[in-house]
Amino acid sequence: MSNELTPTDDSVVPQHAPRATDINPASEKRAEQQVAILFGLSGVGSVLLIYSYIFVADNVFIFIPIMGNQNAQQLGIGIGMAMSLFFIGIAAIHWAKTLMPDKEIVNHRHEFRSSDEDREELVKTVKEGVAGVQLGRRKLIKRSLGAAVGLFALPPVLLLRDLGPLPGKKLEMTNWKAGTRLLTDPGNRPILASDLEVGSVVQVLPAVADMEHRPLSDIAKDPVLLIRLRPEEFQLDPERLAMTHEGIIAFSKICSHMGCAVALYEQTTKHLLCPCHQSTFDVTRAAKVIFGPAARPLPQLDITVDAEGYLVARAPFNESVGPSYWERNSQ
Amino acid sequence: MSATEKMVGNTANFVDERLGAAKWVKKSLNKVFPDHWSFMFGEVCMYSFIILLLSGTFLTFWFDPSQKEVVYNGAYEPLQGLKMSAAYASTLNISFEVRGGLLMRQIHHWAANIFMAAIVAHLLRVFFTGAFRKPREFNWILGILLLTLGLVEGLLGYSLPDDLLSGTGLRITSAIIQAIPIVGTYAAFFLFGGEFPGTDFIPRIFTLHILIIPGIFLAVITIHVMLVWYQKHTQFPGVGRTENNVVGHPILPVYMAKAGGFFFVVFGVTAFISAVASINPIWLYGPYTPGQISAGSQPDWYMGWLDGLVRMAPPLETHAFGHTISWNILIPAVIVPGIIFTGMALYPFIESWITGDKREHHLLDRPRNVPNRTALGVMSITFVMISLINGGNDIIATNFDLSINQIMWFSRIGIFILPPLAFIITKRLCLSLQRADRELLLHGAESGRLLRLPHGEFVEVHTPISPEKAYLLQSHEQLVPLEIEDVDARGVRRPGALKNKLQRRLSKAHAVSVPKVTEQELKEIENH
């Protein structure tokens, strides 16, 4: 690479062209006025903000093309604030660009590495200091120090223990038990099998003691979707078919992927779709996953009717609802 | 001496006699900052962070970070009488009853988006120009840390209002935590204070969002900026600019006026956007309940690419010995991002290992002159963009009348094919641009003027380029591959042959470039 072109500093000299404001007094005067006008516009913005805050009622709407009806107070405060800030900035930049000296200057860089003497001295100082601590010689202190620091690390971890209860079997439990009635959500009304038309879908929750104040952590597990098809539309094995009742099939509404509510039902294809990640479940085939990232079907609830003809659960879910977790037994 | 001068003099004297600050301040005020429009991305980050602190503090005066159930009876009629959390109700109050409250909420949210966008733009600028090279590796790593913190802080922030959209985001977050083998379930129970969603999470993330993470931000940003100050800013190559100097305007007065003015401009523009453009209208979503969801649920864009990866993941789970491992969550949400962020943080060291270059660098690269790095950057952008597109596949499907399944399959296949393709195309483009530079230097610029010679031949007249331009075009270094031998001088095989082979291959690929114009070539042209 010996004949490679290496540009040197003095080969070309940077050009400095004077600005109009440097040579023309009229231009300089005009720039000064422009800066003053810009600062003035900022003042106008502040006044607009104060006026809108104090004198414009919060229920006044004004029509602005493209944007439609806008709340006059919010818009006034916002535009006022934007102007008041923006024009201070623009004025300062215009001032700097037109009137302040624009000559570039040069600083020099220095290598960051310390000198060899400094480094050696540092090493010496550190070595002397470490030797002064005498850890190598005083084995008893070394060991007890190690033990103390090790034990010291435990309390902070322990102190966080009460952040929450241990999982236990909580993720496997729902409020569905044998004989629990299916209640409409919203409304908490029991459902007769005949209430459901073929093709309809209803969201239900289990009957519990206090139905007005269900904890959200229950609502994160309990929701079930009831879907009624014509019995011949099912392609289920006998065991699963026995869990349906007169063409009514019940699935957990909580996605087996990440726990979103599987809220979209396509009547023509009989697919359930989760809006979060588009996992798609085929209702006719026991909610088998036919598309998307979910790896397991939605858990099916075994349903029947009680003596009064209302839909009830025949048994609890036989697996955990919702997303997977390490302890989940998915056999 | 005027009265003002005397007063200033006395104050300065008072301070200097106690702190000895005069020497340092004098030096600092003469400090040079080079000018380039791309250097402003970092400034936008810092200014939007200040805007976030100011607007965020305003919001805390009215926000009630509690999941206690209340019945809403505020000004927004459609939700009156509904049961909701105090957090959601107080967010509605800020939006409808505090004057300027909605504006502040929107400034806070827009500023967060601008903050993240500016971080990404700043990161790309630093990457493509090689500003991360020695001695600035520490600052690169701090930058990656700030990016990661920004993602977390943003997620926690838009989760606080406890609306239906953000609650769905938290549901997904909790599922990701649960998916971590062995400790995941416990971690989720400790974070949420029991089963999802519980009533502890909003107050806890409030403390993280307004105290701990901003505190870490403040500390890291301070070190980040102090290192820029101490190591001095990089500069683009040009006449009079070398590895040993820095050319630009001094802090006082030009840089100070421009940078200070720019803060007000950023704040003003953010306020304007927030005044005219609605963002996160939580009153339309309703309060959170896990049994409901709105179609088209989308996170903010900086999380959207992660959601897109989760969406395209294959439906894989391992069931064994009574345990479940959710690869469909772990791979896209934990493993791939982990590899990406670790790789990003280590990149300066990886590149320096490949090139064997251990020197300090203060002059920036033009991206075309380091084709391999530029191609790698474009490849990464392509990867994230495909993920982001897939993260909005439902929105794209409804707006462009496509099927979600088609977009998903496009992404699933494209995520493997398109990034390498982008790498190859970018590398070719860089080499073409280098060739064009070489042409320009040797033959001048095309004038567009055609000349017919006496014997009938047509030629185009080339005009010589300016000396400044010529200087720029030859200022870069020719990349050279490392010469690593497998055997030493005495014919003995060196240890680590495999490592050497890898390093040699990578170094060779990295050094692919168009030869620079030599002095001899220039002379020949002149004599021509």
Interface residues (C-beta under 8 A of the other chain):
Chain A: M1 N3 E4 L5 P7 D9 S11 V12 V13 P14 Q15 Y53 D58 M67 N71 Q73 Q74 L75 I77 G78 I79 M81 A82 M83 S84 L85 F86 F87 I88 G89 I90 A91 A92 I93 W95 A96 K97 M100 P101 D102 E104 I105 V106 N107 H108 R109 E111 F112 L160 L163 G164 P165 L166 P167 K170 L171 D185 Q203 L205 H213 L216 S217 I219 A220 K221 D222 P223 K253 I254 H257 M258 G259 C260 A261 A263 L264 P275 C276 H277 Q278 S279 V289 F291 G292 P293 A294 A295 R296 G322 P323 S324 Y325 W326 E327 R328 N329 S330 Q331
Chain B: N30 K31 V32 E69 F96 R99 G100 L102 L103 P135 T168 R171 I172 S174 A175 I176 Q178 A179 I180 P181 I182 V183 G184 T185 Y186 A188 F189 F190 L191 F192 G193 G194 E195 F196 P197 G198 T199 D200 Q231 K232 G238 V239 G240 T242 E243 N244 N245 V246 V247 G248 H249 P250 P253 V254 A257 K258 G260 G261 F262 F263 F264 V265 V266 F267 G268 V269 A271 F272 S274 A275 V276 Y288 T289 P290 G291 Q292 I293 S294 A295 G296 S297 D307 V310 R311 M312 A313 P314 P315 L316 E317 H319 G322 H323 T324 I325 S326 N328 I329 P332 E360 H362 N393 D394 I404 N405 M408 P467 E468 Y471 Q474 S475 Q478 V480 K516 V517 T518 E519 Q520 L522
